[in-house]
Amino acid sequence: MRKVFIDTSAWISYSLSGQPKHSTIKSLIKQLTKDGVVIYTSNDIVDETTTRLLYDTDFKITQRFINLVKDGIKVNSLIQLWIDEEIQSEAFDLVQKFKEHKLSLTDATTIALVKKFNIESVISLDSDFVKVGVNTLP
């Protein structure tokens, strides 16, 4: 079964119609869901996305995102992975390993989760994933 991970940049693009690749991201996620692809994200990504939407938009948009996540988890169309000590430790190692790319800790936890759960792609507009060899969509 195919697995993809949704990053903050993709959630932001999905949530805000004026963002780059909004239609592309929205269509991609809709198609992947229709095709039965397992969609993952993490508590770090949900935290980061919620915070950015809360600070940069009105609360209605933030609430829509929160509801999307809660509903997706409830009906098993979205799996939220949680960062534990093992993943965080691996992420710290990745930050050091890729120090020339200035990889954020959240991106590093995403990479650690992608490896641990054999997730084939990350939906992201962030070029950092490509720089470190992670397959990205779109």
Order of alpha helices (4+ residues) and beta strands (2+ residues): beta-alpha-alpha-beta-alpha-alpha-beta-alpha-alpha-beta-alpha-beta
